[in-house]
Amino acid sequence: MKHFALLLVLGFFGCGAADKNTDPEGAASLLRKVKDQSYRTWQRAPGYESRRKAGSPHSDEVDIYVNGTVADVLAKKLPSGTWPVGSIVVKDGFKGGAYDLTAIMEKRSDGWYWAEYGGDGTVQFSGQPSVCTGCHESGADSIRAFGFPK
């Protein structure tokens, strides 16, 4: 019985490890894409007009930016139930006031693509890892920081 419990615990902690970084090249390309578009000049996400405390695993404080596709849905108040393909949300995380990480979600034809980068730009997670999908499944079409316009 002790061996079974140990295997169960090891299996639990290993869950998601295999899918942690499934697409490092795609993640690097996505980071270049949003940086080339100067994402920090994009509209701020609703409720995140300035840096605020984070209620997530993405650092202590966050700045959240949305691209034009998301901004258009928010401005036109289109409560469609799904974000359109091309939607991008970028979250910069800070610990103790210092930049810590960047997390990006991009809506693609096959669903959301997630990537998280350490402060040095190293890809930590990419693709559709269970660490992202498991948490984000409770959000409005996988976005937890804000919902669809009303």
Sequence and secondary structure as in RCSB ss.txt:
>XXXX:A:sequence
MKHFALLLVLGFFGCGAADKNTDPEGAASLLRKVKDQSYRTWQRAPGYESRRKAGSPHSDEVDIYVNGTVADVLA
KKLPSGTWPVGSIVVKDGFKGGAYDLTAIMEKRSDGWYWAEYGGDGTVQFSGQPSVCTGCHESGADSIRAFGFPK
>XXXX:A:secstr
 HHHHHHHHHHHHHTTTTTTBS HHHHHHHHHHHHHTTGGGSEE TT SS EE SSSS SEEEEEE HHHHHHHH
HT   SS  TT EEEEEEEETTEEEEEEEEEEETTEEEEEEEETTS EEEEES HHHHHHHTTSBTTB S     
